[in-house]
C-alpha cells in the first residue's frame, strides 16, 4: 500500500511534471513516472539539495526520456511541491 507521500508525489509528477504529456490522454497510466518518483524519494530521504533533485529531473527529461531542453521553471515548481510534502516514509 502506498503512503500518502507516494500517492501525492505520483499526482505531482503526473499532473505538474509530465514531460511527455500523458496526463492529457484518456485512460493514461498515472503510474508512468513512479520509477522517477521513487528515486526522488530516495534523494529526499538522503538529504540531497534542491539542486540535486533539479539535476535529476533534468537528466530524466533530457537523457532518459529523450526530450530537451529541460523546463527548469516547471522542474523547480515540482521540487518545491515535493518538498512541501515533507519527507517520504517507507
Secondary structure, 3 states (H helix, E strand, C coil): CCCHHHHHHHHHHHHHHCCCCHHHCCCCCCCCCHHHHHHHHHHHHCCCCHHHHHHHHHHHHHHHCCCCCCCHHHHHHHHHHHHHCCCCCC
